[in-house]
Amino acid sequence: MTLPGFPDAAPLDGLFGGLLIGLAAALMLLGAGRIAGVSGIVGRAFGINDSGMSPSSAWMFVIGLPLGAGLVALLKGRLDPEFMPLPVLAVAGVIVGFGARLGSGCTSGHGVCGVSRFSQRSIVATLTFMAAGIATVALMGAFA
């Protein structure tokens, strides 16, 4: 079963991915005693902030994110190296990183970990970036 307009996206893929994200966040909280906020971990890898994690562990996490996604895509036969040019991805990453710093966290820190702890700040942040995402998709769809 696929979603309309998304021939390669099966609902079970999203469910499985969500379960893995939740499991990873729970394991990080139980095992390391810290919130699995990706922007904080990336900041630690680059020496921008102290997330309570060693820089080598932060780099392992940062490197593992795209490698893990690439491995799953490769195993599912969906690896497309022409998806987006590397410079575009780099600029997009910097913009997202700026927004995460501006919002004092990212979707994993606020959306997954903060909302599950009923943090008011995280709930407001999550509603804000969800509204911005919905508006962006609607705007892009209007010009498509």
HUWOKA-V493101 format. One record per residue. N is the residue number from 1. SS is DSSP state (@ for helix, = for strand, . for the rest). PHI is phi in whole degrees, -180 to 180 (* if undefined). D_CENTER is the distance of its C-alpha to the mean C-alpha in Angstrom with 2 decimals. Layout:
n=N ss=SS phi=PHI d_center=D_CENTER
n=N ss=SS phi=PHI d_center=D_CENTER
This chain:
n=1 ss=. phi=* d_center=24.84
n=2 ss=. phi=-124 d_center=22.58
n=3 ss== phi=-86 d_center=21.36
n=4 ss=. phi=-59 d_center=23.61
n=5 ss=. phi=85 d_center=22.45
n=6 ss== phi=-130 d_center=19.90
n=7 ss=. phi=-63 d_center=22.31
n=8 ss=. phi=-97 d_center=19.89
n=9 ss=. phi=-100 d_center=17.51
n=10 ss=. phi=-97 d_center=19.09
n=11 ss=@ phi=-55 d_center=18.33
n=12 ss=@ phi=-68 d_center=18.53
n=13 ss=@ phi=-62 d_center=15.67
n=14 ss=@ phi=-65 d_center=13.36
n=15 ss=@ phi=-63 d_center=15.26
n=16 ss=@ phi=-64 d_center=15.04
n=17 ss=@ phi=-62 d_center=11.28
n=18 ss=@ phi=-62 d_center=11.07
n=19 ss=@ phi=-63 d_center=13.81
n=20 ss=@ phi=-66 d_center=12.29
n=21 ss=@ phi=-63 d_center=9.21
n=22 ss=@ phi=-62 d_center=12.01
n=23 ss=@ phi=-64 d_center=14.28
n=24 ss=@ phi=-62 d_center=12.21
n=25 ss=@ phi=-64 d_center=11.78
n=26 ss=@ phi=-66 d_center=15.49
n=27 ss=@ phi=-64 d_center=16.61
n=28 ss=@ phi=-67 d_center=15.16
n=29 ss=@ phi=-68 d_center=16.87
n=30 ss=@ phi=-74 d_center=20.00
n=31 ss=@ phi=-83 d_center=20.26
n=32 ss=@ phi=-110 d_center=19.32
n=33 ss=. phi=72 d_center=19.83
n=34 ss=. phi=-139 d_center=16.71
n=35 ss=. phi=-75 d_center=13.59
n=36 ss=. phi=-86 d_center=10.37
n=37 ss=. phi=-88 d_center=8.86
n=38 ss=@ phi=-63 d_center=6.91
n=39 ss=@ phi=-63 d_center=8.73
n=40 ss=@ phi=-67 d_center=11.85
n=41 ss=@ phi=-69 d_center=11.73
n=42 ss=@ phi=-64 d_center=11.42
n=43 ss=@ phi=-60 d_center=14.14
n=44 ss=@ phi=-66 d_center=16.18
n=45 ss=@ phi=-61 d_center=16.08
n=46 ss=. phi=-93 d_center=17.54
n=47 ss=. phi=76 d_center=19.86
n=48 ss=. phi=-81 d_center=18.76
n=49 ss=. phi=-143 d_center=18.57
n=50 ss=. phi=-111 d_center=19.53
n=51 ss=. phi=-90 d_center=16.87
n=52 ss=. phi=81 d_center=19.56
n=53 ss=. phi=-126 d_center=18.42
n=54 ss=. phi=-67 d_center=20.49
n=55 ss=@ phi=-58 d_center=19.49
n=56 ss=@ phi=-66 d_center=20.08
n=57 ss=@ phi=-66 d_center=17.77
n=58 ss=@ phi=-63 d_center=15.01
n=59 ss=@ phi=-65 d_center=15.78
n=60 ss=@ phi=-61 d_center=15.85
n=61 ss=@ phi=-64 d_center=12.33
n=62 ss=@ phi=-62 d_center=11.15
n=63 ss=@ phi=-70 d_center=13.50
n=64 ss=@ phi=-68 d_center=12.65
n=65 ss=@ phi=-60 d_center=9.07
n=66 ss=@ phi=-71 d_center=10.68
n=67 ss=@ phi=-66 d_center=13.86
n=68 ss=@ phi=-64 d_center=12.74
n=69 ss=@ phi=-64 d_center=11.23
n=70 ss=@ phi=-64 d_center=14.45
n=71 ss=@ phi=-63 d_center=16.61
n=72 ss=@ phi=-64 d_center=15.65
n=73 ss=@ phi=-62 d_center=16.19
n=74 ss=@ phi=-64 d_center=19.40
n=75 ss=@ phi=-66 d_center=20.62
n=76 ss=. phi=-88 d_center=20.17
n=77 ss=. phi=72 d_center=21.92
n=78 ss=. phi=-117 d_center=19.28
n=79 ss=. phi=-76 d_center=18.68
n=80 ss=. phi=-127 d_center=19.55
n=81 ss=. phi=-66 d_center=19.76
n=82 ss=. phi=-90 d_center=21.07
n=83 ss=. phi=-55 d_center=17.97
n=84 ss=. phi=-152 d_center=17.35
n=85 ss=. phi=-62 d_center=19.31
n=86 ss=@ phi=-56 d_center=17.89
n=87 ss=@ phi=-61 d_center=19.14
n=88 ss=@ phi=-66 d_center=17.35
n=89 ss=@ phi=-63 d_center=13.97
n=90 ss=@ phi=-64 d_center=15.04
n=91 ss=@ phi=-64 d_center=16.10
n=92 ss=@ phi=-62 d_center=13.01
n=93 ss=@ phi=-63 d_center=10.99
n=94 ss=@ phi=-65 d_center=13.75
n=95 ss=@ phi=-64 d_center=13.73
n=96 ss=@ phi=-64 d_center=10.09
n=97 ss=@ phi=-62 d_center=10.96
n=98 ss=@ phi=-61 d_center=14.17
n=99 ss=@ phi=-63 d_center=12.82
n=100 ss=@ phi=-66 d_center=10.69
n=101 ss=@ phi=-66 d_center=14.01
n=102 ss=@ phi=-63 d_center=16.03
n=103 ss=. phi=-89 d_center=14.35
n=104 ss=. phi=57 d_center=14.56
n=105 ss=. phi=150 d_center=10.96
n=106 ss=. phi=-122 d_center=7.46
n=107 ss=@ phi=-62 d_center=6.02
n=108 ss=@ phi=-73 d_center=5.81
n=109 ss=@ phi=-70 d_center=9.14
n=110 ss=@ phi=-81 d_center=10.75
n=111 ss=@ phi=-69 d_center=9.68
n=112 ss=@ phi=-90 d_center=9.76
n=113 ss=@ phi=-86 d_center=12.09
n=114 ss=@ phi=-69 d_center=13.96
n=115 ss=@ phi=-64 d_center=14.92
n=116 ss=@ phi=-68 d_center=16.06
n=117 ss=. phi=-97 d_center=18.26
n=118 ss=. phi=59 d_center=19.58
n=119 ss=. phi=-73 d_center=18.80
n=120 ss=@ phi=-61 d_center=20.30
n=121 ss=@ phi=-61 d_center=18.37
n=122 ss=@ phi=-70 d_center=15.00
n=123 ss=@ phi=-64 d_center=16.51
n=124 ss=@ phi=-64 d_center=17.69
n=125 ss=@ phi=-62 d_center=14.47
n=126 ss=@ phi=-65 d_center=12.63
n=127 ss=@ phi=-61 d_center=15.70
n=128 ss=@ phi=-66 d_center=15.73
n=129 ss=@ phi=-74 d_center=12.39
n=130 ss=@ phi=-70 d_center=13.04
n=131 ss=@ phi=-63 d_center=16.53
n=132 ss=@ phi=-64 d_center=15.60
n=133 ss=@ phi=-65 d_center=13.45
n=134 ss=@ phi=-64 d_center=16.42
n=135 ss=@ phi=-64 d_center=18.88
n=136 ss=@ phi=-64 d_center=17.35
n=137 ss=@ phi=-64 d_center=17.50
n=138 ss=@ phi=-65 d_center=20.98
n=139 ss=@ phi=-65 d_center=22.12
n=140 ss=@ phi=-65 d_center=21.05
n=141 ss=@ phi=-67 d_center=22.76
n=142 ss=@ phi=-70 d_center=25.84
n=143 ss=. phi=-102 d_center=26.29
n=144 ss=. phi=-83 d_center=25.56
